[in-house]
């Protein structure tokens, strides 16, 4: 998922350099949304992992 964030950031940088402001702005917004979704999923996964505990053998 973070790979998508990097992809949209690269698209935004290239579009910004070439002068395509609308595409650059949209790509940045998409990258931000995907990044925050990834952070939320990570936090949920961490909390669920801590709540379940680990079985040690």
N, C-alpha and C positions, 0 to 999 in steps of 0.2 A: 504494500500500500504506500509505503514511503517512496518507492520507486516512481509511482505516479506523481507524487508531489515534486520530486526532482525533475521529472519530465516536463510538467507544466511550468516550473520555474525557468527551465532552459528555454522553453517556447516563449515565455514572457520576456526574457532577456533579449533573445534574438529579435522578437517583434519590436521591442522597445528601441533597440539599436537601429533597426530599419525604418522606424518611424510609424509603426502601426500601433498607435496608442490604444485603440479600442480592443484589439486582440490581446495586447499586453495586459491591460487592466482586467479583462475577463480571465485570462490565464492565471493571474495572481490571485484573483478571488477563488477560482476553482482549487488552486494549490492550497490556499488557506483553509478552505472547507475540508478538503481531504486530510490535511494535516491535523486539524482539530478532531475529526472523526477517528483518526488513528490514535491520537492521545487518549481519547475517551475509551476506545476499545482496549487499549493497553491498561488503563487504570481499572476498568471493570475486570479484566482478566487477572490482574494482580490481586484485587480484592477477593475474587472467587477462589483463586489459588490459596490465599491465606486462610480463607474461611473453611476450606476443605481440609487443610492440613496435609501433612505428608506421612505416608506409612513408611516407617523405617524397618528394614529387614535385618 
